[in-house]
């Protein structure tokens, strides 16, 4: 039988499919039931009213909160769950021991009878109960009990995270959990200031945290349907203690020092029943309290880029080249001298018997950075080598405002409606100077160039996201409908001057231009996801259907400035382009769950229509793609503390507009990029495996992860270097590219020394193929090494942290086998402090960075940085602190970075913060509704 496939589905047919699906499911919308859990709480001593005790129920399968309530004046409570199954019930009261009990729900009404609560005061008078599970593995989630890890009084969350096995916080505040960077941080499962880890880790008090949960966050659709769609974002969720939710806590800090350094911050967190309010204001030029604010769109780059992820959705990024002006993103990684003022307000509230909620966020951010960067690059060519040197000086400033709102309306236990609205605007200015040259390996100068750029830009964004989810009467049956849209606009103008000299041909190239550019894009998407249980509590089918449209306009007008002051239009360096991308996708996935196994797999098929029009030349470019996105995973939960997982994902990616039809640019005459209209899409195979285990008796934890990727028809680079030393780049398709990485971590406690010892090992291997002067080059890169850390916190006041990591990097190129680079580097860090009984603390921090020299002229390969501080705690609760600190006592701090990849070896040094001295006053304030006793920050032994 012949099968006829219409390549691009007609929009009218698509609409009919939507209507048919809605009609089939509409009859099931109101066919649902609820399962009720009830009980009564009593005090074993009969002395206290159990009213307002917190009672919550979570799914045993994934630890997701199902319902939450407080007992009435008689101690009675009632909870609702959507389906039969196994659950955890957690009871919490500030005057009684909190505990968790298991329960199985089989009938419409389930009673837990009488629950006896044990008085915390009576318990403490007889004995101390220690938490028997500092670390618990619950399905995909690794959970740490915060009070099992001692931190200093009034410490923030970032200090707590440093104490947790498998979690690392670097000197710039970046958080890595089990080998993967943390991109989101939540509070009690809710977004908080756009879930920025940098904000939360610095703002929240460690003593307020009950649990720290680490997991790979799922998409909104997956969370609503309960069916994994393959989207993974490493996330940390902080669950707060009930006592921390019934009062307020915060911090006031001010500091000034020499030469010309300052920092200050004010923070307050207020909790009242189901309401939460937070405000903060921060300003500094030391980066110690600076917070990042990510902005993706930027003026500059290689044109609009469309990226399609494994779920078949496309996003646009980048912009027309504007000579280096970018919207300042607020992310400071130690490069340059920062100036930041940051502030924000957050409010959220829960209401209704089903737990509806709404939240509001406002952020304002003023960031500035100035400094320099020197770059030395050595290129390995087929028959020779040459070097490139450049210096970049910059001064950037931006002011941004952002607002976001979210409402989650739980109409009942089966129906949920979520509305998200967001908007922001950003003003930026920038001026920069660049000077560069290319030379032969013998030092003969081939060319040199310098350029100046100054200008300003504005960006505006707005977005809306609407989600409706409906759970049916049959357990596991659900429907989710999502509609979203976004609008982005960028506008910029700058002056550009450039002078280049080519000594081989004895020629010059000079520019004096004004550039005005703008870009805007509009996206809209509709997705329907339906889940159906095939075998009760074991096998689930998920089907999805969706469409997305993206329209984009990009304009760049370049004007030559004439000697008489006139401006003449230059069409060679101007562009006027329109893009549109329309996708339709359909997918089907199966999930099988039968303890201890969990299996998941499926396929999503996407059709894509891509259109590009050059309005100057009337050139038109059209591509139609048929893309396949397979995914599969299997996990084995040997016990609650041991888990093994394997995952595979396949995806395609089509060429970006900039790779096919590059906008002609002249901002860097020594490096020119051209388009390639013959590009075809690439296919990527991604593999991932992980193993997590924790042994409670020995307090030994093990984390292992392995990743691998193979790319067919990979987007690679063809580089041609002329006799004048000018680089010409073009994107090409090539086979043979792949990479693999592994990360392992072993941690255990040395009980006699009250010290945690952690051992780690990581490795990366990659193969990358390119063309150099039309000769194929196969570059292999091997890197990795061991690491060790010791952490000691004692009741005597001694805090000791030591870490050392070693890295070895080896790079080989087939284009010139005579050049082999083997680079060795090592980093050590020692943090030591001692607190006397009088409240005086003495502390020192030492960072030592060593790297192997490339040649006799290599600099900054051995750097020792030392910091020192004296801190006196005052008042009865020691909440007032006076601190004198010295940063980089020997004035050795130099920003350096090395990259050894493909046929290039790049060394970069840049301006950064060096020696200064500062005096800081800090007041930490805390008050709980039940008790006026401030937190001590000490570890708690009660679970």
BELURPE-V375988 format. One record per residue. PHI is phi as a letter, one per 30 degrees, with the letter a starting at -180 (999 if undefined). Layout:
{{PHI} {PHI}}
//
This chain:
{{999} {d} {c} {c} {c} {d} {d} {c} {d} {d} {d} {d} {d} {d} {d} {d} {d} {d} {d} {d} {d} {d} {d} {d} {c} {d} {d} {c} {d} {c} {c} {b} {b} {b} {c} {c} {b} {b} {a} {b} {c} {b} {d} {d} {c} {i} {c} {b} {d} {d} {e} {i} {d} {d} {b} {b} {b} {b} {d} {d} {d} {b} {i} {d} {d} {c} {a} {a} {a} {b} {d} {d} {d} {c} {i} {d} {b} {b} {b} {b} {b} {d} {a} {d} {k} {c} {b} {c} {c} {c} {c} {b} {b} {d} {c} {b} {d} {d} {a} {b} {b} {c} {a} {c} {c} {b} {c} {d} {b} {b} {c} {c} {h} {c} {c} {c} {c} {c} {d} {d} {d} {d} {d} {d} {d} {c} {a} {c} {c} {c} {d} {d} {b} {d} {b} {b} {c} {c} {i} {d} {c} {c} {c} {c} {d} {e} {d} {d} {b} {d} {b} {d} {e} {i} {d} {d} {d} {d} {d} {d} {d} {d} {d} {d} {e} {i} {c} {b} {b} {d} {d} {c} {j} {d} {c} {b} {b} {h} {i} {b} {d} {d} {c} {b} {b} {c} {b} {h} {i} {c} {d} {b} {h} {h} {h} {d} {e} {d} {d} {d} {d} {c} {c} {d} {d} {d} {d} {d} {c} {c} {b} {c} {c} {c} {a} {c} {d} {c} {d} {e} {d} {d} {d} {d} {d} {i} {c} {d} {c} {j} {d} {b} {b} {d} {b} {c} {c} {c} {c} {c} {d} {d} {d} {d} {c} {b} {l} {a} {a} {a} {a} {b} {b} {b} {b} {b} {a} {c} {c} {i} {c} {a} {a} {a} {a} {b} {b} {b} {b} {b} {b} {b} {h} {c} {c} {b} {b} {b} {b} {a} {b} {b} {b} {a} {b} {c} {i} {d} {b} {d} {c} {d} {b} {d} {b} {d} {d} {b} {d} {k} {k} {c} {j} {d} {c} {c} {c} {c} {c} {d} {c} {i} {c} {c} {b} {c} {b} {i} {a} {d} {d} {b} {i} {j} {d} {b} {d} {e} {c} {i} {c} {c} {c} {i} {c} {j} {c} {d} {b} {b} {b} {b} {a} {a} {b} {b} {b} {b} {a} {c} {b} {i} {d} {c} {i} {d} {a} {b} {b} {b} {b} {b} {b} {b} {b} {c} {b} {b} {b} {b} {l} {b} {b} {c} {b} {b} {b} {c} {c} {c} {c} {e} {b} {a} {b} {b} {b} {b} {b} {b} {b} {b} {c} {b} {b} {b} {b} {b} {b} {b} {b} {b} {b} {b} {b} {b} {b} {c} {c} {c} {d} {a} {d} {c} {b} {b} {b} {c} {b} {b} {b} {a} {a} {a} {b} {b} {c} {b} {b} {a} {b} {a} {b} {b} {b} {b} {a} {b} {b} {d} {d} {d} {j} {d} {d} {c} {a} {a} {a} {b} {a} {b} {b} {b} {l} {b} {a} {b} {b} {b} {b} {a} {a} {b} {b} {b} {b} {b} {b} {b} {c} {c} {d} {d} {e} {j} {d} {a} {b} {b} {b} {b} {b} {b} {a} {b} {b} {b} {b} {b} {b} {a} {b} {a} {c} {b} {b} {b} {b} {b} {b} {c} {d} {d} {c} {h} {b} {b} {b} {b} {b} {b} {b} {c} {b} {b} {b} {a} {b} {a} {b} {b} {b} {a} {b} {b} {b} {b} {b} {b} {c} {b} {d} {c} {b} {e} {i} {b} {b} {b} {c} {b} {b} {b} {b} {a} {b} {b} {b} {b} {c} {b} {b} {b} {b} {b} {c} {c} {b} {d} {d} {d} {e} {d} {j} {d} {c} {c} {d} {c} {d} {d} {c} {b} {a} {b} {b} {b} {b} {b} {b} {b} {b} {b} {b} {b} {b} {b} {b} {b} {b} {c} {b} {a} {e} {c} {c} {b} {c} {b} {a} {l} {b} {c} {c} {b} {c} {b} {c} {c} {b} {b} {b} {c} {d} {d} {c} {i} {d} {b} {b} {b} {b} {c} {b} {c} {c} {b} {b} {d} {a} {a} {a} {b} {b} {b} {c} {d} {a} {d} {c} {b} {b} {b} {b} {b} {b} {b} {b} {c} {a} {c} {b} {d} {d} {d} {d} {d} {d} {d} {b} {d} {d} {d} {b} {b} {d} {b} {d} {d} {b} {b} {c} {b} {d} {b} {d} {c} {d} {c} {d} {c} {b} {c} {c} {c} {b} {b} {b} {b} {b} {b} {a} {b} {c} {d} {d} {d} {h} {c} {b} {b} {b} {b} {b} {b} {b} {b} {b} {b} {b} {c} {h} {d} {d} {b} {b} {c} {c} {b} {c} {d} {d} {d} {i} {d} {c} {c} {c} {b} {d} {b} {c} {a} {c} {j} {d} {a} {a} {b} {b} {b} {b} {b} {b} {b} {b} {a} {c} {c} {d} {e} {c} {h} {b} {c} {c} {b} {b} {b} {b} {b} {a} {b} {b} {b} {b} {b} {c} {b} {c} {b} {h} {i} {c} {d} {b} {c} {c} {c} {b} {c} {b} {l} {l} {d} {b} {b} {b} {b} {b} {b} {b} {b} {d} {d} {j} {d} {b} {b} {b} {b} {b} {b} {b} {b} {b} {b} {b} {b} {b} {b} {b} {d} {d} {a} {d} {d} {c} {b} {c} {b} {c} {c} {b} {b} {b} {b} {b} {b} {c} {b} {b} {b} {c} {d} {d} {d} {j} {d} {b} {c} {b} {b} {b} {b} {b} {b} {c} {b} {b} {d} {d} {d} {a} {d} {c} {d} {c} {h} {c} {b} {b} {c} {c} {b} {b} {b} {b} {b} {b} {c} {c} {b} {i} {d} {c} {h} {d} {c} {b} {c} {b} {c} {b} {b} {c} {h} {e} {c} {h} {c} {d} {b} {d} {b} {a} {b} {b} {b} {a} {h} {c} {b} {b} {c} {c} {b} {b} {b} {d} {a} {d} {c} {d} {a} {b} {b} {c} {b} {c} {b} {b} {c} {b} {b} {a} {c} {d} {d} {b} {d} {d} {d} {d} {c} {i} {d} {d} {c} {c} {c} {c}}
//
